Every structure is written in structure tokens, then in C-alpha cells.
């Protein structure tokens, strides 16, 4: 094999190896992110237990007075008023 053939082979192989390596690094990075997200996920039973133990659960409803003072309610009232 002559030096010209070796150089030609290298010029073909190096970009291919670099692109495959780059793709592998990207895939590994995404897999690490997915793995970290899966580790932080809470199971359905744990979620239900946390929901039951939540101290704000009992007061989560809104009173009519506070609902009527909401920005959305105010916007509805304003748009329903006739213009003079």
C-alpha cells in the first residue's frame, strides 16, 4: 500500500469516525438525561401518599367571593357592561 492510498483512506475514514463518535456522544448525553429524569420520577403510590398528606388539600377549594374577584371574572364583567 502506498502512502497516497493510506492518506486517501485516512481522509475518508477520519470524518466518518468523527461523525459516528459525535452521534454516540449525543445519544449518550440524551440517555443520561432520560435516566436522571426517571430516577427523579415518583411512583403513582408515592404520589397518592403525598397528595393525601398535603396540608393544603383541605383548603384547596375557592370561595365564591374570591372567585368573583379574580381577573378573569373582572374581565367578563367589564366586557358585559354596555358602553355609554
Beta strands, then each sheet from edge to edge (+ up, - down):
end
